[in-house]
Amino acid sequence: MVYARVTNSYMSASVFENTNANQARLVELQTQLATGKRVGKPSDDAVVVPSILNTQNFLAKLEVYDKNITHSMGELDVAESTLDSLVGNLQRVHELTNQASNELNSPSELKIIANEIDEIIRNVVNLANTSYNGKYIFSGNNVATPTYAVNGDDITYQGTLPTEDYQFEVQVKENLKVAINEAGVNIFGEYYQTAGMATPADPTDDVFYSNGIIGHLKELTVDLRTDPPDYNLIRGKLDVFDEDIQQTLFYQANYGNLINTLENTRNQLEKEEINAVDYKSTLEDIDLLKVSSDIQFQEIALQASLNAAARVIQPTMLNFLG
Amino acid sequence: MGNMFQGLYTSADALRLNQVAISVINNNIANMNTEGYSKQRVDLQQGHTMPGSIDEKVIVPIGGVELETITRYSNNFLEGYLRKEQGTLGYFDQMATSMSFVEGYFNELDETGITGAMTAFYAAAQELSMDPTNKITRSNFLQRAQDLATEFNSSYSRLADYRESLVGDSTTSSLNASQIKTVANEINVKLKEIATLNDDIASLTSQQNIKPNALLDQRDLLINQLSEYIPVNVDYEGSHANIYVGNIKLVEAGEQIAEFGFDMAASTFDNPAVVNITSPDGSNIYCEDYQANFPEQSGQLKALLDIGGDGVNSIFASLQDLDLLAQEFARVVNDIQVRTDATPGAEMTSACIDGSVSPQQLIQATEYIFLNVQAPGVFDSNAITASNIQVNDAVVADPYLVATAYIEADAAPFAPNDPNAIGNNDNAMAFANCRDTSILALGGFNVEDKMASMISEIGSYTSTINNSQDAQSAIVDQINEKKQMEVGVNLDQELMDLVKYQNSYNASARVFSIVNEMMQLMMSLLK
């Protein structure tokens, strides 16, 4: 057998290569362990890079949707409690109407009731003009304008009309937008007697325009102040306000349903987030157990190679020549 | 024994030659770690038997020992093989270094850089859609837009600066400061040194019949170093080494007949460094464009030209990708900002807020969000690149000019009491959702996916290069080891030889002293 000529520079070069390779692998494992990431730079595993970035983008979207939901819930909560107060007011109106329909009431007593109704109308208008975060929530998209303007007897709706684009949509999920507002005029109605307003009525007509809760309340005050009073007419209003309460409860329930929907959506988002985080982790994170044991193995390999090198490099014939 | 004095001479020669042998060993040991050193060996031969040494029927061997030559261990085949593989390694070494820089500039896995800025921009757009009338939300949206533009600018300039450090930017001053210029100079210097060495070696060999081993080592080392820059071929002609690259002769005997230079007339921004090969006085052009004529992936010079040029995996390609990305991103955003839609019966338009009147009202949006910084006031998305993208100053000055609404353009549009009023967020929503718009110019990707695919492509190319470098480095190591096995110094062997020649020296000295004693005895007989 012919042996290769093993020269000293060959030996030191190969010792260096081997220990260096072991050291490089060790450093790589240590970096992985320290960062917890298998993919620290794109070239570590270029194939999964788009998936990692996509998941990152997706997670960022989820975060934004979650914020949108929080913000919307705030507004919806305010709207719902506003309608709650409105129902309270309407119940009081119903009581007063019931009281007024009693024919023992004199016209002056009815006027006192009418004054209280006036107060309630002011309350209702205030409720309708509720703002959240600087936006009038019942004004449709006309957010910077108070929902109602009061001018003498006229109570005019200034928000976006239901026939126009009044809905304020919020993105709460991939491909899911919800409208979180209702046009105030649908809930509160209006009452005016002026020409030229932008309403469904013919603007050229100088007509009396009365509609919804505000309309009914205004009409009631007119009826109460009529002398002699028409008690039957007043009694007839009881059914009207019953309907108004029902309708308000309906809108309130709508807001409640929306809040529920958003809560459900939030739960879904949380689940999606957990899944996405999990997926991202399988893409880029290390298997801690495996890397730890790899490191130990690599340490042993490095020590062994250093040990062997120390034995091989040292002795020459010099050690033995006298 | 013929002549007694002859005996003295034989011993003296032996002493002298053993001394030479020991000094060669000494030199081997001294140079055992010198780069490019080849082990040398003393070859001895038997001396000629002189006339007069014939004694009757027998020829008595009294010629003694002679120095035949001092042999240098070398293997031209291995050298050639090593040079070839070293050239390839030089290519991949340079590529790997460059790609690790480029990859570093694109390392966006930690949610920084362009990707991070895009995410923040789209999040700000969503916030804008939640609160379109809020000036702070609008400012925030524009701030994120400017952050993104700045990220585009700085990513571009970092890449462009790195490229300039490699191959310049087609100006003479930047070329002179570039790495490729240094490499070309190195090549020329080495060619010159090889030519000079050729001369020295030839004159020593032919005139004085000496083998200049040290010079031969030096020349081999130079050619080796040269092969890391360019794929050289060597043609040994007598004691000369003629150097070629491809079939272009660079060194012939003692003369450097070609040198590497730059064709500044052909230099463009796309391809700043055009390397040519000319005669030193420039009168003859042997190769007009090194990169085009030497397709082989060999040598650092070729790597610099590939990464610095305008090829597929060059930095220039990444710069172009960035430009395209910035432009298409800006186009999508600008188009949403000033969009109109002529649906029959209901013409739709984007609208921003006129904040100067009270109550605020919508007006048609005309200002772009993104502009070319060099052409402020010019609304042209085609003029936008990664290096010049910037948010329109007019919009920054008045954030209400961001078109958040998308409404029907009435006959009397945007009247103060228009029911389509300022809270409309349809256009803001469009900003937020344009992240999913697939863009034809980006190959059907949306901007984020395009960015991800760019990063992935760079990563995958880097990893290919790294693998090639690893493999090639293993090959070169192997050849180097093989070479070291053949020409390297083995200390044990040298020590053994040392003892051998020492013993021989001792013995010759002993013989000398015996002959001397014999002569003295003879002298005493004469008394």
Chai-1 contact restraints between the chains, C-beta under 6 A:
chainA,res_idxA,chainB,res_idxB,connection_type,confidence,min_distance_angstrom,max_distance_angstrom,comment,restraint_id
A,A4,B,M485,contact,1.0,0.0,6.0,A-B,restraint_1
A,R5,B,M485,contact,1.0,0.0,6.0,A-B,restraint_2
A,T7,B,Q484,contact,1.0,0.0,6.0,A-B,restraint_3
A,T7,B,G488,contact,1.0,0.0,6.0,A-B,restraint_4
A,T7,B,V489,contact,1.0,0.0,6.0,A-B,restraint_5
A,T7,B,N490,contact,1.0,0.0,6.0,A-B,restraint_6
A,N8,B,M32,contact,1.0,0.0,6.0,A-B,restraint_7
A,N8,B,L491,contact,1.0,0.0,6.0,A-B,restraint_8
A,S9,B,Q484,contact,1.0,0.0,6.0,A-B,restraint_9
A,S9,B,G488,contact,1.0,0.0,6.0,A-B,restraint_10
A,Y10,B,E481,contact,1.0,0.0,6.0,A-B,restraint_11
A,Y10,B,Q484,contact,1.0,0.0,6.0,A-B,restraint_12
A,Y10,B,M485,contact,1.0,0.0,6.0,A-B,restraint_13
A,Y10,B,G488,contact,1.0,0.0,6.0,A-B,restraint_14
A,E17,B,D477,contact,1.0,0.0,6.0,A-B,restraint_15
A,K41,B,E103,contact,1.0,0.0,6.0,A-B,restraint_16
A,K41,B,N107,contact,1.0,0.0,6.0,A-B,restraint_17
A,P42,B,E103,contact,1.0,0.0,6.0,A-B,restraint_18
A,P42,B,I455,contact,1.0,0.0,6.0,A-B,restraint_19
A,P42,B,G459,contact,1.0,0.0,6.0,A-B,restraint_20
A,S43,B,E103,contact,1.0,0.0,6.0,A-B,restraint_21
A,S43,B,G459,contact,1.0,0.0,6.0,A-B,restraint_22
A,S43,B,T462,contact,1.0,0.0,6.0,A-B,restraint_23
A,S43,B,S463,contact,1.0,0.0,6.0,A-B,restraint_24
A,A46,B,S456,contact,1.0,0.0,6.0,A-B,restraint_25
A,A46,B,G459,contact,1.0,0.0,6.0,A-B,restraint_26
A,A46,B,S460,contact,1.0,0.0,6.0,A-B,restraint_27
A,A46,B,S463,contact,1.0,0.0,6.0,A-B,restraint_28
A,V49,B,I455,contact,1.0,0.0,6.0,A-B,restraint_29
A,V49,B,S456,contact,1.0,0.0,6.0,A-B,restraint_30
A,V49,B,G459,contact,1.0,0.0,6.0,A-B,restraint_31
A,P50,B,A452,contact,1.0,0.0,6.0,A-B,restraint_32
A,P50,B,S453,contact,1.0,0.0,6.0,A-B,restraint_33
A,P50,B,S456,contact,1.0,0.0,6.0,A-B,restraint_34
A,L53,B,A452,contact,1.0,0.0,6.0,A-B,restraint_35
A,N57,B,E448,contact,1.0,0.0,6.0,A-B,restraint_36
A,A60,B,T119,contact,1.0,0.0,6.0,A-B,restraint_37
A,V64,B,A123,contact,1.0,0.0,6.0,A-B,restraint_38
A,V64,B,Q126,contact,1.0,0.0,6.0,A-B,restraint_39
A,N68,B,M130,contact,1.0,0.0,6.0,A-B,restraint_40
A,H71,B,M130,contact,1.0,0.0,6.0,A-B,restraint_41
A,N141,B,A421,contact,1.0,0.0,6.0,A-B,restraint_42
A,N141,B,G423,contact,1.0,0.0,6.0,A-B,restraint_43
A,N141,B,N424,contact,1.0,0.0,6.0,A-B,restraint_44
A,N142,B,A421,contact,1.0,0.0,6.0,A-B,restraint_45
A,V143,B,T133,contact,1.0,0.0,6.0,A-B,restraint_46
A,V143,B,G423,contact,1.0,0.0,6.0,A-B,restraint_47
A,A144,B,T133,contact,1.0,0.0,6.0,A-B,restraint_48
A,A144,B,P359,contact,1.0,0.0,6.0,A-B,restraint_49
A,A144,B,Q360,contact,1.0,0.0,6.0,A-B,restraint_50
A,A144,B,I422,contact,1.0,0.0,6.0,A-B,restraint_51
A,T145,B,P359,contact,1.0,0.0,6.0,A-B,restraint_52
A,T160,B,P419,contact,1.0,0.0,6.0,A-B,restraint_53
A,T160,B,A421,contact,1.0,0.0,6.0,A-B,restraint_54
A,L161,B,P419,contact,1.0,0.0,6.0,A-B,restraint_55
A,E164,B,P419,contact,1.0,0.0,6.0,A-B,restraint_56
A,E164,B,N420,contact,1.0,0.0,6.0,A-B,restraint_57
A,D165,B,N420,contact,1.0,0.0,6.0,A-B,restraint_58
A,A198,B,N417,contact,1.0,0.0,6.0,A-B,restraint_59
A,T316,B,L491,contact,1.0,0.0,6.0,A-B,restraint_60
A,T316,B,D492,contact,1.0,0.0,6.0,A-B,restraint_61
A,M317,B,D492,contact,1.0,0.0,6.0,A-B,restraint_62
A,M317,B,L495,contact,1.0,0.0,6.0,A-B,restraint_63
